[in-house]
Amino acid sequence: MTLQDRTRLSFPKHGAELFSRALAGRLADLRKILAHLPSERAGVRTHGVEPLRPFLASDGIMGRIAENILGSGCRAVRAILFDKTATTNWSLAWHQDRTICVKQRVAVDGFGPWTTKGGMSHVAPPFDLLTRMVTLRAHLDDVPATNAPLLVSPGSHTEGRVLVDQIEQVVRRRGTRVCTAEAGDVWLYATAILHASEAASRPAHRRVLQVDFAAEDLPGGLEWLGV
């Protein structure tokens, strides 16, 4: 099954939902806020970009969407700016996101292994923590089918942690959705959903601000780095 109509996806049923033109009227502001970030890298992890925070707060455009799912107290815990161009035109195989970003390394049972990405500490938490998170993708550019839209497998977030050798089987059973977007759209999806991205067949700027949200504190002295 491949869902062609992007309006058919709902978060409660499929784990993904489109908020069309959610950034209307503020798109130019968001582009300006992020314009200083490096453009020669495929993904840039952002932290301490103060003007970005009103977008992510509970009364902000993106924060409100997350709060409607996770409840009051949810907050942005990681942000990455992706840009896929002719020189950074990568593809990404089907996978689940498995890591979170924290202030510093603390040994806590169930958390590991550890990695450093963009100078920031990342760790794989117990998988059930990821099932209580959501991810939002704010589109700064149009993303037609030719410009490497995100692919998701509807409902795959309910499968728990999917072993690598079982991913293809789950995707075949659950199907694939092509998440095209227009500039100003916001896609919401369950952080644990299986997703992928092909290389663009007609590469152009494809700037996407991806933000993870969570509504709980971490155990054992671990702290979210935040945005």
Z-matrix of the N, CA and C atoms (Angstrom, degrees):
N
C 1 1.464
C 2 1.520 1 109.94
N 3 1.328 2 115.97 1 128.29
C 4 1.461 3 121.52 2 172.78
C 5 1.518 4 108.33 3 -123.18
N 6 1.324 5 117.17 4 121.42
C 7 1.454 6 120.74 5 -179.98
C 8 1.521 7 108.87 6 -84.98
N 9 1.299 8 117.61 7 123.31
C 10 1.460 9 121.71 8 -176.64
C 11 1.523 10 112.20 9 -96.43
N 12 1.322 11 118.40 10 -31.19
C 13 1.455 12 121.86 11 -177.15
C 14 1.517 13 109.19 12 -90.15
N 15 1.331 14 116.04 13 110.56
C 16 1.454 15 119.63 14 -173.83
C 17 1.517 16 112.21 15 -64.96
N 18 1.334 17 118.72 16 -20.57
C 19 1.455 18 120.28 17 -179.70
C 20 1.526 19 112.21 18 -76.23
N 21 1.307 20 118.58 19 -9.12
C 22 1.459 21 120.59 20 -178.36
C 23 1.521 22 113.31 21 -79.33
N 24 1.310 23 117.08 22 -18.01
C 25 1.458 24 119.38 23 -177.15
C 26 1.527 25 110.35 24 -80.39
N 27 1.324 26 115.83 25 133.79
C 28 1.458 27 120.76 26 173.36
C 29 1.519 28 108.59 27 -127.46
N 30 1.311 29 116.41 28 145.34
C 31 1.459 30 119.13 29 -177.81
C 32 1.525 31 112.38 30 -61.26
N 33 1.339 32 120.15 31 -46.31
C 34 1.471 33 118.66 32 -178.27
C 35 1.525 34 113.58 33 -59.31
N 36 1.329 35 117.71 34 -35.56
C 37 1.464 36 120.67 35 -176.12
C 38 1.516 37 112.84 36 -91.07
N 39 1.342 38 117.54 37 -41.24
C 40 1.462 39 121.43 38 -170.43
C 41 1.529 40 114.61 39 -111.52
N 42 1.342 41 117.40 40 -16.29
C 43 1.462 42 120.21 41 -176.10
C 44 1.510 43 113.39 42 82.76
N 45 1.336 44 117.72 43 14.74
C 46 1.461 45 121.96 44 177.87
C 47 1.517 46 108.67 45 -154.71
N 48 1.357 47 115.37 46 145.67
C 49 1.462 48 119.14 47 -179.48
C 50 1.522 49 109.47 48 -157.55
N 51 1.317 50 115.26 49 141.64
C 52 1.453 51 122.09 50 179.31
C 53 1.527 52 110.79 51 -94.96
N 54 1.340 53 116.25 52 133.51
C 55 1.453 54 122.46 53 171.64
C 56 1.534 55 106.76 54 -111.65
N 57 1.320 56 114.03 55 93.46
C 58 1.452 57 120.46 56 -172.55
C 59 1.525 58 111.04 57 -68.36
N 60 1.342 59 115.89 58 130.50
C 61 1.456 60 123.97 59 176.19
C 62 1.530 61 112.70 60 56.84
N 63 1.302 62 116.93 61 29.88
C 64 1.470 63 120.84 62 -179.75
C 65 1.523 64 111.79 63 -59.92
N 66 1.335 65 116.34 64 -30.13
C 67 1.464 66 120.97 65 -177.26
C 68 1.528 67 112.52 66 -95.68
N 69 1.328 68 116.56 67 10.04
C 70 1.457 69 119.49 68 -179.01
C 71 1.522 70 110.24 69 -54.79
N 72 1.317 71 116.65 70 131.82
C 73 1.449 72 121.65 71 -179.44
C 74 1.518 73 114.07 72 90.05
N 75 1.342 74 117.27 73 -17.10
C 76 1.459 75 120.75 74 179.89
C 77 1.524 76 112.51 75 -123.14
N 78 1.327 77 116.33 76 2.85
C 79 1.456 78 119.89 77 -176.05
C 80 1.520 79 111.37 78 -63.02
N 81 1.327 80 117.62 79 -43.74
C 82 1.469 81 120.47 80 179.71
C 83 1.520 82 110.54 81 -61.58
N 84 1.329 83 117.35 82 -37.09
C 85 1.466 84 120.94 83 178.14
C 86 1.522 85 110.79 84 -64.08
N 87 1.320 86 116.42 85 -44.60
C 88 1.461 87 120.16 86 -178.91
C 89 1.520 88 111.01 87 -65.21
N 90 1.319 89 117.57 88 -41.45
C 91 1.466 90 120.63 89 177.32
C 92 1.528 91 110.51 90 -60.28
N 93 1.316 92 117.08 91 -41.66
C 94 1.463 93 121.20 92 -179.63
C 95 1.515 94 111.27 93 -65.42
N 96 1.329 95 117.14 94 -40.26
C 97 1.464 96 121.80 95 -179.39
C 98 1.523 97 111.02 96 -62.17
N 99 1.327 98 116.76 97 -36.74
C 100 1.461 99 121.61 98 -174.39
C 101 1.526 100 112.97 99 -96.17
N 102 1.311 101 118.28 100 -1.53
C 103 1.464 102 121.93 101 -172.79
C 104 1.523 103 113.05 102 -64.12
N 105 1.342 104 117.95 103 -24.69
C 106 1.468 105 120.47 104 -176.21
C 107 1.522 106 112.68 105 -79.90
N 108 1.330 107 117.91 106 -12.25
C 109 1.459 108 120.34 107 -175.99
C 110 1.522 109 110.55 108 -73.24
N 111 1.345 110 118.19 109 149.71
C 112 1.469 111 121.13 110 -177.12
C 113 1.524 112 111.36 111 -57.91
N 114 1.321 113 116.27 112 140.48
C 115 1.461 114 120.76 113 -179.35
C 116 1.517 115 112.81 114 -106.96
N 117 1.344 116 116.75 115 -4.78
C 118 1.464 117 118.93 116 -176.09
C 119 1.526 118 112.84 117 -89.64
N 120 1.327 119 116.86 118 -3.45
C 121 1.470 120 120.55 119 179.20
C 122 1.520 121 109.69 120 -109.47
N 123 1.329 122 115.72 121 148.72
C 124 1.458 123 120.12 122 -176.70
C 125 1.523 124 111.96 123 -65.70
N 126 1.328 125 117.61 124 -40.31
C 127 1.458 126 121.48 125 -179.10
C 128 1.513 127 110.34 126 -139.75
N 129 1.334 128 116.64 127 132.56
C 130 1.461 129 122.14 128 -178.91
C 131 1.514 130 108.60 129 -121.65
N 132 1.333 131 116.18 130 117.06
C 133 1.459 132 120.54 131 176.44
C 134 1.517 133 109.62 132 -77.74
N 135 1.323 134 116.10 133 127.53
C 136 1.451 135 120.67 134 -173.49
C 137 1.521 136 110.86 135 -109.30
N 138 1.330 137 115.23 136 143.56
C 139 1.457 138 120.84 137 175.77
C 140 1.526 139 108.21 138 -154.21
N 141 1.320 140 116.41 139 138.85
C 142 1.455 141 120.45 140 176.70
C 143 1.509 142 115.01 141 78.09
N 144 1.343 143 117.42 142 18.02
C 145 1.468 144 120.31 143 175.86
C 146 1.534 145 106.83 144 -85.07
N 147 1.308 146 116.52 145 90.35
C 148 1.461 147 122.51 146 -170.02
C 149 1.527 148 113.80 147 -56.14
N 150 1.336 149 120.17 148 -44.68
C 151 1.470 150 119.05 149 -178.50
C 152 1.521 151 114.28 150 -64.27
N 153 1.337 152 117.30 151 -14.38
C 154 1.462 153 120.87 152 179.77
C 155 1.526 154 112.13 153 -76.49
N 156 1.311 155 116.19 154 -25.02
C 157 1.470 156 120.00 155 -170.77
C 158 1.518 157 115.12 156 -62.01
N 159 1.348 158 119.82 157 -36.35
C 160 1.465 159 117.92 158 177.09
C 161 1.530 160 113.62 159 -60.22
N 162 1.319 161 118.25 160 -29.23
C 163 1.463 162 120.76 161 176.86
C 164 1.534 163 111.06 162 -67.87
N 165 1.329 164 116.00 163 -30.17
C 166 1.463 165 121.50 164 -171.31
C 167 1.525 166 113.36 165 -99.92
N 168 1.325 167 117.43 166 -12.22
C 169 1.460 168 121.35 167 179.95
C 170 1.531 169 110.47 168 -65.35
N 171 1.322 170 116.61 169 166.16
C 172 1.461 171 120.70 170 -175.52
C 173 1.519 172 112.97 171 -61.32
N 174 1.338 173 117.39 172 -24.04
C 175 1.459 174 120.19 173 176.98
C 176 1.525 175 112.03 174 -103.15
N 177 1.325 176 116.99 175 11.50
C 178 1.454 177 121.73 176 179.09
C 179 1.515 178 111.65 177 -91.54
N 180 1.309 179 115.94 178 170.41
C 181 1.467 180 121.05 179 -175.01
C 182 1.526 181 111.58 180 -57.99
N 183 1.338 182 116.49 181 -49.76
C 184 1.462 183 119.67 182 -177.77
C 185 1.527 184 111.39 183 -81.90
N 186 1.329 185 116.74 184 -37.25
C 187 1.460 186 120.17 185 -179.03
C 188 1.515 187 112.84 186 -61.22
N 189 1.329 188 117.14 187 -36.85
C 190 1.469 189 120.28 188 179.41
C 191 1.523 190 111.27 189 -63.91
N 192 1.331 191 116.38 190 -39.36
C 193 1.465 192 119.18 191 179.53
C 194 1.522 193 110.15 192 -62.44
N 195 1.330 194 116.63 193 -45.64
C 196 1.461 195 120.36 194 179.82
C 197 1.525 196 111.12 195 -64.51
N 198 1.326 197 116.92 196 -41.86
C 199 1.467 198 120.57 197 -177.53
C 200 1.524 199 111.61 198 -63.94
N 201 1.329 200 117.44 199 -32.88
C 202 1.461 201 120.24 200 177.94
C 203 1.522 202 112.02 201 -62.92
N 204 1.326 203 116.95 202 -24.24
C 205 1.463 204 121.21 203 178.72
C 206 1.526 205 111.33 204 -94.78
N 207 1.323 206 117.20 205 -46.97
C 208 1.465 207 121.55 206 -171.54
C 209 1.523 208 113.93 207 -94.11
N 210 1.321 209 117.18 208 -15.76
C 211 1.452 210 120.51 209 -179.03
C 212 1.514 211 112.50 210 91.44
N 213 1.329 212 115.28 211 174.25
C 214 1.459 213 120.64 212 -179.13
C 215 1.522 214 109.93 213 -63.28
N 216 1.305 215 115.51 214 148.77
C 217 1.465 216 120.23 215 -178.23
C 218 1.501 217 113.46 216 94.54
N 219 1.342 218 118.22 217 -7.22
C 220 1.461 219 118.48 218 177.89
C 221 1.515 220 109.35 219 -73.72
N 222 1.306 221 116.53 220 152.03
C 223 1.457 222 121.10 221 -177.71
C 224 1.525 223 109.81 222 -149.59
N 225 1.325 224 114.83 223 158.27
C 226 1.462 225 120.47 224 176.78
C 227 1.516 226 109.12 225 -73.21
N 228 1.326 227 117.09 226 130.19
C 229 1.466 228 120.28 227 -175.67
C 230 1.526 229 113.38 228 -118.81
N 231 1.346 230 117.56 229 -10.74
C 232 1.462 231 120.26 230 175.78
C 233 1.521 232 108.98 231 -163.62
N 234 1.329 233 116.39 232 142.59
C 235 1.467 234 120.61 233 177.93
C 236 1.524 235 109.40 234 -136.93
N 237 1.332 236 115.74 235 138.03
C 238 1.466 237 122.45 236 177.84
C 239 1.513 238 107.72 237 -135.31
N 240 1.332 239 116.28 238 132.47
C 241 1.461 240 120.93 239 173.70
C 242 1.520 241 108.65 240 -99.76
N 243 1.327 242 116.10 241 119.76
C 244 1.458 243 122.09 242 177.79
C 245 1.526 244 109.15 243 -104.26
N 246 1.320 245 116.26 244 140.86
C 247 1.460 246 121.02 245 171.73
C 248 1.528 247 107.78 246 -141.12
N 249 1.313 248 114.89 247 119.05
C 250 1.466 249 120.39 248 -179.74
C 251 1.525 250 107.86 249 -107.37
N 252 1.332 251 116.42 250 115.64
C 253 1.460 252 122.24 251 -178.57
C 254 1.524 253 109.11 252 -125.26
N 255 1.318 254 116.66 253 -174.47
C 256 1.467 255 120.22 254 178.49
C 257 1.524 256 111.49 255 -62.78
N 258 1.326 257 117.72 256 -28.67
C 259 1.473 258 121.11 257 -179.65
C 260 1.521 259 112.53 258 -94.48
N 261 1.329 260 118.38 259 -16.24
C 262 1.474 261 121.94 260 175.52
C 263 1.518 262 107.94 261 -127.05
N 264 1.316 263 115.26 262 62.76
C 265 1.466 264 121.60 263 -173.37
C 266 1.522 265 109.35 264 -107.92
N 267 1.321 266 115.08 265 73.93
C 268 1.460 267 120.54 266 -175.12
C 269 1.522 268 110.94 267 -90.95
N 270 1.321 269 115.41 268 168.71
C 271 1.463 270 121.64 269 170.34
C 272 1.518 271 108.16 270 -123.13
N 273 1.307 272 116.07 271 157.08
C 274 1.460 273 121.23 272 -175.94
C 275 1.519 274 108.29 273 -135.46
N 276 1.324 275 116.25 274 123.01
C 277 1.458 276 120.94 275 -178.43
C 278 1.537 277 110.44 276 -70.91
N 279 1.317 278 115.15 277 163.88
C 280 1.465 279 120.21 278 178.21
C 281 1.531 280 110.49 279 -58.12
N 282 1.328 281 115.86 280 134.44
C 283 1.465 282 120.43 281 -178.17
C 284 1.528 283 109.76 282 -165.14
N 285 1.319 284 115.26 283 168.94
C 286 1.459 285 122.68 284 168.74
C 287 1.524 286 108.08 285 -110.28
N 288 1.335 287 117.29 286 140.79
C 289 1.457 288 119.39 287 172.79
C 290 1.517 289 108.59 288 -67.91
N 291 1.336 290 116.79 289 133.68
C 292 1.466 291 120.59 290 -171.40
C 293 1.528 292 114.01 291 -124.57
N 294 1.343 293 119.28 292 -2.09
C 295 1.458 294 119.50 293 -174.61
C 296 1.525 295 111.52 294 -124.14
N 297 1.335 296 114.90 295 158.36
C 298 1.457 297 122.79 296 173.46
C 299 1.523 298 107.96 297 -125.48
N 300 1.328 299 116.75 298 165.44
C 301 1.458 300 122.44 299 -177.72
C 302 1.521 301 109.38 300 -110.95
N 303 1.330 302 117.15 301 128.11
C 304 1.464 303 121.57 302 -175.44
C 305 1.531 304 110.62 303 -127.05
N 306 1.340 305 115.85 304 165.67
C 307 1.465 306 120.63 305 -176.82
C 308 1.520 307 111.97 306 -66.89
N 309 1.326 308 117.08 307 -43.58
C 310 1.461 309 120.06 308 -179.19
C 311 1.515 310 110.00 309 -156.93
N 312 1.310 311 114.80 310 161.88
C 313 1.464 312 120.62 311 -177.33
C 314 1.528 313 110.46 312 -75.42
N 315 1.335 314 115.11 313 126.19
C 316 1.464 315 122.80 314 176.00
C 317 1.520 316 106.89 315 -136.54
N 318 1.324 317 116.96 316 131.46
C 319 1.459 318 120.73 317 -178.99
C 320 1.526 319 109.95 318 -74.42
N 321 1.320 320 116.16 319 115.10
C 322 1.461 321 122.58 320 179.22
C 323 1.519 322 107.80 321 -135.76
N 324 1.324 323 116.59 322 132.08
C 325 1.466 324 120.64 323 -179.52
C 326 1.526 325 110.50 324 -54.82
N 327 1.318 326 115.40 325 133.73
C 328 1.456 327 121.48 326 177.08
C 329 1.510 328 114.20 327 90.42
N 330 1.345 329 117.80 328 -8.72
C 331 1.458 330 121.51 329 179.59
C 332 1.518 331 109.75 330 -107.15
N 333 1.321 332 116.45 331 120.38
C 334 1.452 333 122.23 332 -179.97
C 335 1.515 334 110.32 333 150.01
N 336 1.332 335 117.37 334 159.06
C 337 1.467 336 127.92 335 5.43
C 338 1.519 337 112.99 336 -76.97
N 339 1.341 338 114.39 337 172.47
C 340 1.446 339 122.76 338 -178.04
C 341 1.531 340 110.27 339 -105.89
N 342 1.325 341 115.55 340 146.90
C 343 1.458 342 121.42 341 174.39
C 344 1.527 343 108.33 342 -142.61
N 345 1.328 344 115.60 343 163.89
C 346 1.463 345 121.54 344 173.21
C 347 1.514 346 108.28 345 -119.45
N 348 1.337 347 115.91 346 123.43
C 349 1.464 348 121.60 347 -178.91
C 350 1.520 349 108.08 348 -129.77
N 351 1.325 350 116.01 349 122.80
C 352 1.451 351 119.73 350 -179.19
C 353 1.509 352 112.93 351 62.14
N 354 1.340 353 116.16 352 28.72
C 355 1.453 354 120.76 353 -178.56
C 356 1.515 355 113.74 354 77.51
N 357 1.323 356 118.53 355 8.60
C 358 1.459 357 123.07 356 -177.28
C 359 1.528 358 109.82 357 -115.77
N 360 1.335 359 115.95 358 145.11
C 361 1.467 360 121.91 359 -177.79
C 362 1.525 361 110.59 360 -79.54
N 363 1.324 362 115.24 361 125.95
C 364 1.460 363 121.79 362 177.00
C 365 1.526 364 109.48 363 -122.21
N 366 1.323 365 115.22 364 147.28
C 367 1.457 366 120.37 365 -179.73
C 368 1.524 367 108.77 366 -145.17
N 369 1.330 368 115.33 367 147.97
C 370 1.462 369 120.58 368 173.72
C 371 1.527 370 108.36 369 -84.77
N 372 1.336 371 118.40 370 116.69
C 373 1.464 372 120.93 371 179.23
C 374 1.526 373 110.85 372 -86.84
N 375 1.323 374 118.49 373 173.52
C 376 1.461 375 119.19 374 168.36
C 377 1.524 376 109.12 375 -54.06
N 378 1.320 377 116.68 376 137.35
C 379 1.457 378 119.76 377 -169.63
C 380 1.526 379 112.38 378 -61.30
N 381 1.323 380 118.33 379 -30.41
C 382 1.453 381 119.13 380 -177.43
C 383 1.524 382 112.25 381 -63.87
N 384 1.350 383 117.90 382 -23.73
C 385 1.460 384 119.96 383 174.77
C 386 1.525 385 110.69 384 -64.04
N 387 1.320 386 116.98 385 -40.31
C 388 1.465 387 120.99 386 179.99
C 389 1.525 388 111.57 387 -64.71
N 390 1.321 389 117.73 388 -28.91
C 391 1.468 390 120.93 389 179.54
C 392 1.516 391 112.08 390 -71.54
N 393 1.332 392 116.83 391 -12.92
C 394 1.464 393 121.11 392 178.71
C 395 1.529 394 111.02 393 -105.41
N 396 1.305 395 116.80 394 21.77
C 397 1.451 396 122.84 395 177.88
C 398 1.534 397 110.17 396 -120.97
N 399 1.327 398 115.97 397 160.11
C 400 1.461 399 120.83 398 172.73
C 401 1.524 400 108.60 399 -130.82
N 402 1.313 401 115.22 400 158.66
C 403 1.457 402 122.69 401 179.18
C 404 1.518 403 108.98 402 -126.39
N 405 1.322 404 116.32 403 136.06
C 406 1.458 405 122.28 404 176.13
C 407 1.516 406 109.51 405 -116.76
N 408 1.317 407 116.05 406 141.89
C 409 1.465 408 122.43 407 178.08
C 410 1.527 409 108.39 408 -122.79
N 411 1.326 410 116.31 409 111.31
C 412 1.461 411 122.40 410 177.95
C 413 1.514 412 108.82 411 -93.84
N 414 1.335 413 117.19 412 123.07
C 415 1.465 414 122.25 413 -173.66
C 416 1.520 415 110.42 414 -95.55
N 417 1.343 416 114.98 415 119.27
C 418 1.459 417 120.79 416 178.56
C 419 1.526 418 111.93 417 -90.12
N 420 1.319 419 116.68 418 -13.58
C 421 1.468 420 122.49 419 -179.98
C 422 1.522 421 108.88 420 -134.72
N 423 1.336 422 115.62 421 161.49
C 424 1.458 423 119.95 422 172.60
C 425 1.527 424 109.96 423 -65.12
N 426 1.317 425 115.67 424 141.28
C 427 1.466 426 120.73 425 177.58
C 428 1.527 427 108.48 426 -129.15
N 429 1.343 428 116.53 427 81.51
C 430 1.460 429 119.44 428 173.38
C 431 1.522 430 110.49 429 -74.61
N 432 1.302 431 116.56 430 178.58
C 433 1.458 432 120.86 431 -177.66
C 434 1.517 433 112.55 432 -60.52
N 435 1.346 434 117.73 433 -24.78
C 436 1.459 435 121.36 434 -178.28
C 437 1.528 436 113.67 435 -83.16
N 438 1.347 437 117.24 436 -8.01
C 439 1.461 438 120.67 437 -174.39
C 440 1.526 439 112.04 438 -115.29
N 441 1.318 440 115.32 439 41.01
C 442 1.471 441 122.90 440 169.71
C 443 1.513 442 114.19 441 58.25
N 444 1.337 443 118.57 442 57.37
C 445 1.461 444 119.46 443 175.13
C 446 1.522 445 111.26 444 -66.35
N 447 1.325 446 115.23 445 157.89
C 448 1.452 447 120.13 446 174.97
C 449 1.527 448 109.51 447 -64.18
N 450 1.319 449 115.79 448 141.30
C 451 1.458 450 122.16 449 172.38
C 452 1.517 451 107.93 450 -109.05
N 453 1.322 452 117.53 451 133.75
C 454 1.454 453 120.86 452 175.37
C 455 1.520 454 109.45 453 -126.95
N 456 1.316 455 115.50 454 156.18
C 457 1.457 456 121.56 455 176.33
C 458 1.524 457 107.17 456 -108.53
N 459 1.343 458 118.10 457 102.42
C 460 1.468 459 121.46 458 -171.51
C 461 1.520 460 112.80 459 -56.23
N 462 1.329 461 115.62 460 131.36
C 463 1.459 462 121.44 461 177.12
C 464 1.507 463 115.19 462 81.49
N 465 1.335 464 118.17 463 -4.41
C 466 1.466 465 120.00 464 -175.80
C 467 1.534 466 112.32 465 -68.73
N 468 1.336 467 117.63 466 -16.90
C 469 1.466 468 119.90 467 178.38
C 470 1.524 469 111.80 468 -68.07
N 471 1.338 470 117.00 469 -16.14
C 472 1.470 471 120.14 470 179.74
C 473 1.526 472 112.12 471 -86.39
N 474 1.332 473 116.91 472 -1.24
C 475 1.466 474 121.35 473 -177.72
C 476 1.521 475 112.57 474 -85.08
N 477 1.343 476 118.02 475 -2.72
C 478 1.458 477 120.41 476 -174.84
C 479 1.517 478 110.24 477 74.32
N 480 1.306 479 115.92 478 -160.60
C 481 1.454 480 119.99 479 178.05
C 482 1.526 481 109.30 480 -72.34
N 483 1.322 482 115.67 481 119.13
C 484 1.466 483 121.19 482 -176.62
C 485 1.524 484 108.60 483 -95.66
N 486 1.324 485 116.37 484 122.50
C 487 1.453 486 120.56 485 178.07
C 488 1.531 487 110.04 486 -64.55
N 489 1.322 488 115.76 487 148.60
C 490 1.458 489 120.49 488 -175.09
C 491 1.525 490 111.60 489 -55.55
N 492 1.326 491 117.43 490 -41.15
C 493 1.463 492 119.44 491 -176.85
C 494 1.532 493 112.89 492 -77.29
N 495 1.330 494 117.11 493 -0.54
C 496 1.460 495 120.87 494 177.75
C 497 1.531 496 112.62 495 -111.05
N 498 1.334 497 116.72 496 -3.64
C 499 1.465 498 120.07 497 -174.87
C 500 1.525 499 111.47 498 -61.39
N 501 1.330 500 118.04 499 -47.90
C 502 1.464 501 120.53 500 -177.94
C 503 1.518 502 111.32 501 -59.92
N 504 1.328 503 116.87 502 -38.76
C 505 1.456 504 121.02 503 179.32
C 506 1.524 505 110.92 504 -63.91
N 507 1.327 506 117.02 505 -43.59
C 508 1.465 507 121.02 506 179.78
C 509 1.521 508 110.42 507 -64.73
N 510 1.332 509 117.21 508 -43.25
C 511 1.464 510 120.42 509 -179.87
C 512 1.528 511 110.94 510 -63.47
N 513 1.324 512 117.54 511 -40.26
C 514 1.461 513 119.73 512 177.28
C 515 1.522 514 110.98 513 -61.83
N 516 1.323 515 116.12 514 -40.94
C 517 1.460 516 120.05 515 -177.43
C 518 1.524 517 112.18 516 -73.69
N 519 1.312 518 117.01 517 -39.43
C 520 1.461 519 121.62 518 -176.59
C 521 1.531 520 113.17 519 -86.19
N 522 1.323 521 116.64 520 -23.09
C 523 1.451 522 120.22 521 -178.63
C 524 1.516 523 112.51 522 89.37
N 525 1.332 524 115.53 523 178.43
C 526 1.455 525 122.89 524 -176.28
C 527 1.521 526 109.79 525 -129.04
N 528 1.305 527 115.68 526 139.91
C 529 1.470 528 121.05 527 175.72
C 530 1.525 529 108.97 528 -122.38
N 531 1.323 530 116.47 529 130.76
C 532 1.459 531 122.23 530 178.65
C 533 1.527 532 108.14 531 -93.84
N 534 1.333 533 116.44 532 113.40
C 535 1.465 534 121.18 533 -172.23
C 536 1.529 535 110.86 534 -93.07
N 537 1.330 536 115.69 535 70.90
C 538 1.457 537 119.31 536 174.73
C 539 1.528 538 109.69 537 -64.85
N 540 1.321 539 115.93 538 160.53
C 541 1.463 540 119.34 539 -176.96
C 542 1.520 541 109.82 540 -154.87
N 543 1.322 542 114.91 541 157.31
C 544 1.455 543 122.66 542 170.00
C 545 1.521 544 108.04 543 -108.60
N 546 1.318 545 116.11 544 154.29
C 547 1.456 546 119.51 545 177.96
C 548 1.524 547 109.25 546 -55.38
N 549 1.332 548 115.40 547 129.69
C 550 1.459 549 120.83 548 -177.41
C 551 1.511 550 113.91 549 101.00
N 552 1.335 551 117.54 550 -12.84
C 553 1.462 552 120.97 551 176.32
C 554 1.528 553 110.56 552 -75.90
N 555 1.327 554 115.62 553 154.74
C 556 1.463 555 122.29 554 172.87
C 557 1.524 556 108.22 555 -128.31
N 558 1.331 557 115.34 556 126.37
C 559 1.464 558 120.75 557 172.70
C 560 1.531 559 108.92 558 -98.92
N 561 1.320 560 116.00 559 133.39
C 562 1.464 561 123.83 560 173.05
C 563 1.517 562 108.09 561 -108.07
N 564 1.331 563 116.53 562 133.79
C 565 1.463 564 118.14 563 172.84
C 566 1.526 565 111.08 564 -148.26
N 567 1.325 566 115.29 565 157.51
C 568 1.459 567 121.03 566 176.69
C 569 1.520 568 108.25 567 -66.25
N 570 1.317 569 117.38 568 130.50
C 571 1.458 570 120.96 569 -176.82
C 572 1.526 571 111.47 570 -55.80
N 573 1.317 572 117.15 571 -32.07
C 574 1.465 573 121.14 572 -176.14
C 575 1.525 574 113.80 573 -84.92
N 576 1.327 575 118.71 574 3.60
C 577 1.466 576 119.75 575 -176.99
C 578 1.532 577 110.19 576 -71.23
N 579 1.319 578 116.56 577 146.78
C 580 1.459 579 120.85 578 172.79
C 581 1.519 580 109.05 579 -71.69
N 582 1.343 581 116.74 580 131.72
C 583 1.455 582 120.51 581 -179.06
C 584 1.525 583 109.92 582 -147.49
N 585 1.328 584 115.18 583 165.39
C 586 1.464 585 121.36 584 -176.41
C 587 1.517 586 108.36 585 -157.66
N 588 1.331 587 115.99 586 173.73
C 589 1.460 588 121.63 587 176.08
C 590 1.519 589 108.68 588 -154.00
N 591 1.326 590 116.24 589 131.35
C 592 1.451 591 120.89 590 176.03
C 593 1.528 592 109.55 591 -90.95
N 594 1.312 593 117.03 592 163.72
C 595 1.461 594 120.24 593 171.95
C 596 1.528 595 108.77 594 -66.73
N 597 1.315 596 115.88 595 146.63
C 598 1.468 597 120.32 596 -179.77
C 599 1.525 598 110.49 597 -69.13
N 600 1.321 599 117.31 598 135.90
C 601 1.466 600 120.79 599 176.12
C 602 1.529 601 110.74 600 -81.16
N 603 1.329 602 116.78 601 -25.74
C 604 1.463 603 122.42 602 173.80
C 605 1.526 604 107.30 603 -131.78
N 606 1.321 605 117.40 604 79.00
C 607 1.469 606 120.08 605 -171.26
C 608 1.519 607 113.14 606 -63.73
N 609 1.319 608 113.32 607 138.27
C 610 1.459 609 123.12 608 173.41
C 611 1.519 610 105.33 609 -150.83
N 612 1.315 611 117.54 610 176.02
C 613 1.461 612 117.93 611 176.42
C 614 1.521 613 109.36 612 -55.93
N 615 1.330 614 115.85 613 134.27
C 616 1.470 615 121.57 614 176.06
C 617 1.523 616 107.07 615 -137.15
N 618 1.355 617 114.47 616 69.79
C 619 1.458 618 119.88 617 -177.28
C 620 1.529 619 109.65 618 -79.60
N 621 1.324 620 114.43 619 126.61
C 622 1.455 621 121.79 620 -179.91
C 623 1.522 622 108.26 621 -135.33
N 624 1.320 623 116.86 622 124.77
C 625 1.457 624 121.03 623 172.35
C 626 1.515 625 107.83 624 -93.27
N 627 1.324 626 116.12 625 113.61
C 628 1.464 627 121.96 626 -178.39
C 629 1.523 628 108.94 627 -104.75
N 630 1.326 629 116.38 628 125.21
C 631 1.465 630 121.42 629 -175.16
C 632 1.522 631 109.88 630 -129.39
N 633 1.335 632 116.41 631 127.11
C 634 1.455 633 122.51 632 174.46
C 635 1.521 634 109.56 633 -91.45
N 636 1.335 635 116.60 634 141.00
C 637 1.460 636 123.04 635 177.97
C 638 1.531 637 109.87 636 -124.30
N 639 1.334 638 116.18 637 144.83
C 640 1.461 639 122.60 638 175.97
C 641 1.519 640 108.88 639 -141.83
N 642 1.328 641 116.16 640 159.79
C 643 1.462 642 120.28 641 -175.95
C 644 1.523 643 112.11 642 -126.02
N 645 1.314 644 117.38 643 23.40
C 646 1.461 645 119.56 644 -179.35
C 647 1.517 646 110.36 645 -143.32
N 648 1.326 647 115.50 646 155.57
C 649 1.458 648 121.18 647 175.59
C 650 1.519 649 109.16 648 -80.41
N 651 1.318 650 115.63 649 158.03
C 652 1.460 651 121.57 650 177.70
C 653 1.528 652 109.59 651 -90.22
N 654 1.334 653 117.78 652 153.84
C 655 1.466 654 120.87 653 -176.38
C 656 1.529 655 112.87 654 -86.75
N 657 1.318 656 115.30 655 166.95
C 658 1.464 657 122.26 656 166.76
C 659 1.502 658 116.67 657 64.58
N 660 1.340 659 118.04 658 23.39
C 661 1.457 660 120.00 659 -179.73
C 662 1.512 661 114.39 660 91.49
N 663 1.320 662 118.58 661 -4.92
C 664 1.466 663 120.94 662 173.74
C 665 1.527 664 109.27 663 -70.77
N 666 1.324 665 116.43 664 143.83
C 667 1.457 666 121.20 665 178.63
C 668 1.521 667 110.08 666 -135.03
N 669 1.320 668 115.89 667 137.27
C 670 1.458 669 119.56 668 173.44
C 671 1.517 670 109.94 669 -58.18
N 672 1.328 671 117.90 670 138.85
C 673 1.459 672 119.03 671 173.33
C 674 1.519 673 110.33 672 -69.03
N 675 1.316 674 116.54 673 -38.76
C 676 1.456 675 120.43 674 179.99
C 677 1.515 676 111.88 675 79.73
N 678 1.319 677 115.22 676 -174.29
C 679 1.452 678 122.54 677 -175.57
C 680 1.513 679 110.37 678 -118.29
